[in-house]
Amino acid sequence: MIQYLERLKLTKKLAMNCPKCYSSKFVKNGHTHYGKQRFRCQHCGRQFVNNPSRQPISQFGKKIRAKLLRVNLVGQVNSFPMKK
């Protein structure tokens, strides 16, 4: 039973790679505020979490967010009258 658990733990560890450079060399690097283990890649330095609860924002989502932020800022600037 113990050997099975050790083998399962080893295969789980081997299945994880850096999402940026796909290296399998990483070290533990603290925890997220959700309590998940954080890792740091020894090859490229990227920090990552195995099976993150939040997914990265797509390029389309980043563009939409930037446009919405710009619209919000323009509205705030227009609401404050400027003295001449």
Secondary structure, DSSP 8 states (H G I E B T S, - for coil): -HHHHHHHHHHHHHT---TTT--S-EEEEEE-TTS-EEEEETTT--EEESS-SS----HHHHHHHHHHHHHHHHHHHHHS----
